């Protein structure tokens, strides 16, 4: 799900002002790629304890995105429809990561 979310954020940031190229555009795009990247890297670790660290990093990126979407919306860079859709989807990703982290924590 987090991989499929990446192009949606990239497409939304394509409509941001050019002056945000090294600001919100860069921040959002890096954070959104960080989610599946951390999950993938963590899955290759030798223990669930180590995997949890990478899932925490992925979760941190989710919260960054949630904040950056709100800022983008407040600045008028993101229309209401896009904000609502992207915000709803990041909340689902957050819940799934949290559920997975809880599952792994129970097995430690």
WOJOSUL-V594588 format. One record per backbone hydrogen bond with DSSP energy under -1.0 kcal/mol. CO is the residue of the C=O (numbers start at 0). NH is the residue of the N-H. Records with the same first field share a line. If there is no record, write none. Layout:
# WOJOSUL-V594588
CO = NH  NH
This chain:
# WOJOSUL-V594588
0 = 4
4 = 8
5 = 9
6 = 10
7 = 11
8 = 12
9 = 13
11 = 14
12 = 15
16 = 19
17 = 20
19 = 22  24
22 = 26
23 = 27
24 = 28
25 = 29
26 = 30
27 = 31
28 = 32
29 = 33
32 = 36
33 = 37
34 = 38
35 = 39
36 = 40
37 = 41
38 = 42
41 = 44
46 = 50
47 = 51
49 = 53
50 = 54
51 = 55
52 = 56
53 = 57
54 = 58
55 = 59
56 = 60
57 = 61
58 = 62
59 = 63
60 = 64
61 = 65
62 = 66
63 = 67
64 = 68
65 = 69
66 = 70
67 = 71
68 = 72
69 = 73
70 = 74
71 = 76  77
72 = 75
78 = 82
79 = 83
80 = 84
81 = 85
82 = 86
83 = 87
84 = 88
85 = 89
86 = 90
87 = 91
88 = 92
89 = 93
90 = 94
91 = 95
92 = 96
93 = 97
94 = 98
95 = 99
96 = 100
97 = 101
98 = 102
99 = 103
100 = 104
101 = 105
104 = 107
